[in-house]
Amino acid sequence: MSTPPIPYKHTELTFQVMVDASPNALILVNKEGKIVYTNAFAEKLFQYQRVEIIGQKIEVLMPARFEKYHPGLVKSFFTSPEFRRMGEGRELFALKKDKTEFPVEIGLNPIVTVDGTLVLATIMDITERKKAEERFRLVVESAPNAMVLVDKKGIIKLVNSRTEKLFRYRREELLEQKIEILIPKEVRENHPKYRKEFSKNPEVRSMGAGRDLYAVDRDNNRFPVEIGLNPIETFEGKMVLASIIDITERKKAEEISANYTKKLENKNKELEQFTFIASHDLLEPLKSISGLTEILTEGYYEKFDEEGQNSLSFLNESTERMKELITALLNYSRLGQKSTIEKVDCTELLEEIKVDLASSIAQMNVNLKIESLPEVWGYKTELRLLFQNLISNAIKFRKKDKNPNITVSSQKINQIWQFAVEDDGIGMDMKFANKIFTIFQQLNPKNEYQGTGIGLSHCKKIVALHDGDIWVTSQLNEGSTFYFTINTKPQKS
């Protein structure tokens, strides 16, 4: 066995040099509890001249309430001298010459000298630290959420009144308890592992992202919570300040909203199915009426007088219009049902539409300008119909005495592509801007501008399928610009 090292016996000169060079207050005390030596920092801290306290009992630097017990503590220390912090777990105070008390932290260290073993007390004034701690407590106490300060061992060091109210514990019942006291039994066992993982990479973050978190109160009532974790540097080492919010009401609201949304989706599906079935079934009797009017027109038209012929023509027109409306309803109900999300080159798509509309473009002398357009994720068939409807509308509502100019452009705004279809046509009064996207709404006389009044409703539904918005800016007799947005991220099919 190796022999323990012999303690070095400091000379008085060596000791004085070391003590006076220290940036802390140092006081040397003998077995009788008398002050043997102090350094300059101690003189400044306690406001005594060195000669005034050397030879005095150490209790001269303590509040009167400690004098009775301190001699016994001195004797206890010399019985088993070793480095230790004085008064661990208790608040310590010292006394200046003018009888001013101040909080201190004291470290005790045995020193072997030629005159025997002495104790070297290192004394730190922690007034500023206490003020900082008090400010921190006040901030925590005034927080609107439950706040819990936990050390690296998972021991609760501080809570506020909101924590008492939320968990139904008195403050003193939580302090020095493991944080797991507030965690449901089914996850309590794994929680220390999560604490260790957090301590390896401490940063401000939400706890349990992507998981539902629950806490338990004193009566073991379980409730959903949202927890924010904040690493805190304290004088006692790294700790974690947890902000805890009871989200029971939020969860109820989310559940109600989810149920309502599901019901609404089901109703919309039912409505779309009804529209499809009703429209499909309505076409059958219309076919019969249409066939009958064809027979009457071909075989009996000349036998009718003028009034009868006009009535027959009106019946034909009404039947054809009804067919168009029902077909439009069928197409509206089918939008997005059988399509899949894919990457769509909008420039290429517009070139195809340009070919499809070539006859109308040539006939009306349309100047269609297509600027460079992006690739987006979407329903290709529906996007094709969207652009085609907007361009067809621009051609339809052109000025009769002028060759129409139409421009299709785009710009990226954050994560959104915004498209614009601009024309120099007849325009409209902006007070009707919202009305035009309503199904079967037409602003202009039907005898002047043929149509079903469903084209812009198609556009609105298609844009909604792509999580976007559609709107218009217009000026009467000056033209219109239709804008719509498409998210740059892939949409869910």
Disulfide bonds with the S-S distance in Angstrom:
none
